[in-house]
């Protein structure tokens, strides 16, 4: 299977920043469309940010102005830049994407999840 591999999570103080990365386990596949989800303690999983194949982005109201989703096509990597972090942002973050290699499409691929903890 081709999977997504996440990195960049950790512990950060309120007001700090983190950048999450998400890349296909096989680099020959590119990320066509992608998104970042999170699930906090006792909460439902929610879509935080998404990006289309053309680069259009969308964000949950709770993170607008603070988070930025981007994609580096040369590196086949999806990013989530998180600034001005709040304790409410504490969650396990998951990337999700459709992958493409020529005419081959792999849908609904998930990263393994990475813990982000915002605490003083």
Secondary structure, DSSP 8 states (H G I E B T S, - for coil): ---EEEE--EEE-TT--EEEEEEESSTTSEEEEEEEEEE-TT---EEEEEE-TT--EEE-TTTTTTEEEEEETTTTEEEEEE-S--GGG-EEEEEEEEEEETTEEEEEEEB--EEEEE--
